[in-house]
Amino acid sequence: MKIKLNLTYLLFLFTITLSVLACSKDSDSNDINNNSDKNIITAKVNGKDYKSNPLLTAGAALSLDNVLTFTIQGVDDNDAKIHITGRINSTSKGTYKIQSDEANDYVILGSYILNGQTDPANVKYFFSSSNEKEVYGEITFTEITTSRLKGTFYFNANDLDNEANEVKITNGAFNISF
């Protein structure tokens, strides 16, 4: 009887401890800076705040023979998407240009997709160009592990339908666990 009571007491303490640990404060500004498992992308899009929905934010990375292939994507509550994908000849933390250099097997592309409309014909696609002579932005990896990508970015992207229509994405930051 005494053993059964002690086991029940231990289970009760374990449940209370889990409940307390699970009820942490939700923090917008510290999501990127802490090592939270909450996936998040934040940025300014033409000067306006952008924050992805953690449930709609994901990424992946593969490191093989000193080549990092990665993708990160976030979708905000207005269904706007920021997506950065690339392949670089390094698996080290550092700053890399958003551009294409196929001769050196290096490419990083950024995109912004403006949805939030009911008619799919009205969806706007903005992409950094794949022109190897121009630099469209930068991505800085501050952490690259087998389970996390973390860092900052900025890039310019042009409307596919009207190249004069440009989106400037600045002050970007990401913290992606996978």
N, C-alpha and C positions, 0 to 999 in steps of 0.2 A: 504494500500500500504506500509506504514511504517513498519507494523508488518511482512509482507511478505519479505521485504528487510532485516530486522533484522534476521529473520529465515534463509534466504539464507546466510547471513554473518556468523551466528553461525555454520551452516553446513559446510561452507568453512573453518572456523577456526578448527573445529573438524577434518575434512579431512586432513588438513595440520599437525595438531598435531599427528594424527595417523601415517601419513607418516614419520614424523621425528622419532617417537618412534620405528617404525618398521625397520628403517635403522640403526641398531646398528652394531658395529664392530664385525666381526667374530674372535673369539680368540681360538686358539688351546690349549694353556697351561692353560688357566683359565676356560675351560669348566667344569672340574671336581671340581675346587675350589669354583666356584660361585654357586648360587642357580638357575642357568639357567634351563629352562624346556627342554633343549636340551639333549636328551639321548645320553650317550657316555660311552665307555669303552676304556681305554688305558692300555698298558702293554709293556713289553719287552718279546718277544718270542725267546728264545735262543739268547738273546742279541740284537735282531732287534726290532725296534719300531713297535708297533701295535696300530692302532686307528680305532675303529669301525665307520661305517657310521651311523650318527644319525638317518637316515631314516630306517635303518635295525637293530636298537638296541631297545630292549624292556625288560620289566620285569613285575613281578607281585608278590604280597605278600598277605598272608592271616594270620591273627592273631586270634587265637581262644583258649580260656582256657590256656593262657600263653604259647602257642606253635606257633612258627612262621614257616610257610611254604613259601618258596620263590623260585623264579627263575629269573635269569638275563641272557641275551644273546646278543651278539653283532656280527655283520658280517662286515668285512672290505671290501675295494674296490677290493681285490683279492679273495673274497669269502671264506676267512678263518674265522672260528667261535670260539669264546670263550663263554663257557656256564658254569654257576655255579648254582646248584640247591640244595636245602636242606630242612631239617626239624630239628629245634632245640627247646629245652625246655626252651625257653626264648623269650621275646619280647623286650629285652633291648639292647641298644647299647653295643658293646664290641667285643672282639676277640674270634673267634671260629675256631677249628681245622677242616681241610678238611680231614675227615675220616669217618668211619662207626662205630657206637656203637649201634647196634640193641637192645642190652639188656637194654639200657637206652633210646630207642626210639629217637636216634640222628643220623643223617646222613647228610653229605655235600659232594657232588661229583663235581669235576671239569672236563671239557672236552675241547679239542681243536680239531677241525675238519679242516683238510687242504684240501680244494677243489681247485678251480681254474683250474681244468683240464677238458677236454672235455669228457673223458671216465669215467663213474661212477665207474668202477672197479678200478680206480687209486686213488679214494678218500681215505685218510688216517685218521683213527680215533685214537685219543689219549685220554685215560681216567685215572684219578686218581683211584687207586684201591679201592675196598670196603673192603679190609682187615682191620679188626678193630684193629690190633696190630700196624699198621703203620700210621704215620701222613704224609700226602702228601702236606700239605701247611696250610695256614690260610686265613680267611676272617675276616676283621674288619668292623663292621657297625658303622659309625659315625653319621648316621641319619636313623631312621626307623619311618616312618609316614604312614598314610593311603593313601598317594599319592606319596611317594618318598622312595627310598633306595639309600644310598650313603655310600661309604667307599673305602677300599683298599683290595688287595688280592695278594697272590702268591701261586703257586702249581706246582708240577711235575706231568707229565702224560706220560703213556707208550703206545706205538703203540700196537693195538690189535693183529696185525699180527706178531710182533716181539718185545717182551717185553724189549729187550735190547735197543731198539730205544726209547729214552726218550726226551720229550720236557720240557724245564724249562720255566715257565711263572713267571716273576718277575715284581716288581714295578707296579703291577696292580692297577687300580683305576676305580671306576664306579660312575655314577650319573644318576639314572634312575627315571623318573617320569611316573606315570600311572594313 
